[in-house]
Amino acid sequence: MKDKQPNRYQALIESIFFRHYRNGHTVVPFTREELVSTAKKLKITIPSNLGDVLYSFRYRNPLPQKILQTQPDGQEWLIEGAGRAKYEFRLVVINRIIPDARKVIIKIPDATPEIIAATALSDEQALLAKVRYNRLIDIFLGVTAYSLQNHLRTTVKGLGQIEIDEVYVGIDKHGCQHIIPVQAKGGNDQLSTVQAKQDIACCAEKFPGLLCRAISAQFMNDARIAMFELCLDEQGLVRTVEERHYRLVPADQIDAADREMYRRRA
């Protein structure tokens, strides 16, 4: 879904950034209330959903050009939570979660109920449903997984309110129990390292006794589903543990050659 008012959002975020930014700053804090006060100051309509302003620049659209011009080579500004109703622009090393189009596509018999596919209201909702009904978490991670809750809204110390698209619990053949946060993006939305870090931080705080396996899933233009397992390295950067691509197809479109190829890889 594209922003209906990108210029309005750009004006808000640009004004807030340069109110606080000084040369050499790597962290620029601001508050949710500033979205309201800045909108009044600029005499523009206050967005009914303030969270969508931040969502836009995290997942859909680039920051305004004037802000991008302050980025040193190899670094970029991200918007992160910093507490309840508190945020900050943070300058970080460029670190993107981008599907590798060269990956082998694994065909999976499509078990999505037709009524679900026909009535999903958004790309994200459709993707979460396809992942759930086709047990792609189980297949990708090699565990038995169960959906615990979708669109989990909670607060995390130091981050404020967050939302996880869907949370699974799972168990592997050794009896190890897993907590599996899933980030799903479709259409023009982009997978975010910010959301991955939030998901991992939430699981560490809320489920400390379970092994966290953070998953990101992305619809691609050619009907494949790219899936990533992510972790944090020693510097706190999001890294890819594994990436696989799946395509959901009718069972009769998986032929003997496909099955032989998958058998050889097993």
N, C-alpha and C positions, 0 to 999 in steps of 0.2 A: 504494500500500500504506500503510495507516495504522499508526502506532506502536501496538504492543501494550501498552507501558508508559509512556504519556506522563507520568504523575505522577512516576514514578521519574526519568525524564530531566529533568523540570522541577526536581525537588529537587536533583539534581546540579548543573545549570548555574546555578541561582540561588545556591546556596551558594558555588560557585567565584567567581561574579561579585562578590558582596558581600564576599568575603574580601579582594579587591584594590581594589574601587572606592572612590573618595573624591569628594566633590562637586567638579564641574568637570572631572573626568577625561574625556578623549576617547579614550584608549586604555587598555585593561585587559588586561594580558598574563596568560597562564596556560599550563600544560603538560599534556601528555597524561597524565602520571603522576598529576596531581591528580584526574583522573576516578576512578582506583583508590583513592587515599588518602581522597578525600571520600566515596566509596561506603562504605568501611569505617567511617569516622567516623560516618556517618548510619545505619549498620547496615542497609543495603539491599543486595540482591543486585547484584553487579558485573555490568554488561552483558557478555555474551560478545563482542560486537562493539562495541568502544569507539567506532569511527568512526561508528557509526550514531547515537550521541548527537548528534554535531556535524551529521551529515547531516540529522537530524530538524529542527533549528532553522535550518538553511540553506535547506531546500527544502520542508518540509512544514508545520511548525507554528510559530506565533508564540512568541517568547520569553516566559517567565513574566511575569505582569502587573506584579510588583514591579520587574522590570528595565525594562519598557516605560515605567513611570512616571518613570524618570530621563531619558527622551528629551526634549530641547527640541522645540518645534514645528518641523516641517519636517525633522527629522533622525531617524535610526534607528540602532540597534546592529546591526552585522554581525559574524559570526565569520570571521576570515581566518587563513590560515596565516602564521607568522612565522619559520619555520625548521624543522629536523627535530624533530618531536614538540613543537613550540611553536606557540601560537596567541594571538590577541588579539581581544577585543571592540573594534571600532573604530566610533566615532560618525561617521556620514557623512550627507550630504544624501540625502534619500529619492530613490531612483533605481530604478525597477522596470522589468522587461521584461514587459509585459502585452499580449497580442494585442488588436488593435483589431477588434471584432466587425463594424464597418461596412465593412471591406475587401471588395472584390470577390473572389468565389471563382472560381478558375481550375480548370476540370475537366481532369484528366489521365487518359488510358486506363490502367487499373490493370494493371500488369505483375507484381504480387507473386505468386509461385508459391503455389498454394493450400495446399500442404503446409507452407510457411513460416508463412503466416497462421494455420494451424490449430494449430501446435505452439510458437509463441513463448511463452516462459515469463513474460514481464512486458510491461507497456505500453511501457517504454523499449526493450526488445529488439524488440518489434513495430514501433515507430516507426523505429528505426535500420534495420530490414530494409526497410520500405516506402520510406524515403528512398533506400536503396542500390539496390533492384531497379527503382525507377521513375526513377532518375537525377535525382532532384530537386535535387541539388547542381549538376549540369550545367545544368539548366533555370533554376534560380534565379540562378546567377552568370554564366551564359553562357560557361562554360569546359568543357573535357573533363577530368573528374575520376575518380580511381581510389582506391578504399579502400586505405589503407596498413596500418592496424591499428585494431582497436577495443579499448576499455577499456585504453588505454595508461597504465600506471602508471610514474611517473618522479619525480625530485626536481628542484625548481627553486630556485636560490639565493635565499635570503630568504623562501621560502614553505614549503619542506619538501616532503613527498610530495604529489603531486596525481594525479588520474586524469582523462583525457580520454575521453569516451564513444566517439568514433571520430575518426580522423584520415584525411583525404584529401590526395592531391597532385593538382595540376591544371596544365593549360597552356592559355593563351588563344591567340587568332589572331595575336598579335604575338610569340609564343614566350615570353612571360613565365611563369615557373613560380610556382605558388601552393602554399602549405601551408594546409590548411583544417581547423581543429579544429571538431568538432561537439558541441554540448551538446544532449541530447534529454531531454524530460520528458513523461511521460504521467500519466494519473490525476489525483490531487490534488497531485502535486509541482509546484513552481513553478520557472520559469526564474530563474537567479541571476546577478546582476552579479558576485558573487564568483567563480563558476566561469568566467564569461567573461573576467575579468581574469587568472585563473590560466592559462587556455588561451592567451591572447595572450602572456603572459609566458613560457610554456613554448616557444612557437613562436619567439619572439625569441631565446631562449637556444639552443635545439636546432637551429633551421633559419634562421640569420641571413641566408642568401642567397636565401630565398624570400619572396614576398609573402604576408603573413598575411591571410586572409579568415575571420574568426571567425563561425561560424554557430550559431544556437540554433533548435531545432525543438520545437514544442509540439503535442500532440494537443488538440483542442478538443472540446466536448461534442457538436457537430453533425457529427462525423466529418471535419472539415477539419483540415489540417495547416498551422499557422502557422509561417512561416520568417522569421528575422531575420538580416541581416548586421549585425555590431556592430563598433565601434571604440572607442578611447579618445580623449577630447579632451585639450586642453592641461592641464586640471586633474586628469586621470586618471579622469574619470567615464566610464562606459560609455554610448555613444550608439548609436542605431539609424541605420544607413546606409540600409537598405531593409527593408521588410516586405511579404511576399506570402502569400496563403492559397491552398492547393491542396486539391482534393477528388479522391480516386481513385475512378473509376467505370468500369463496363463501357463499352467503346468505343461501343456503340450508344446510350448515354445522352448522347453529345455530338452535338447536332444541327446543322443548317445555320445556325440563328440564333446558336448558340454560336460556331461557326467564323467567321462573319462578324464578330461582335463582337471576337474575338481578332485577326482580320486587320486591322480598323480601328485597333487599338491598337498593332500592330507597327511 
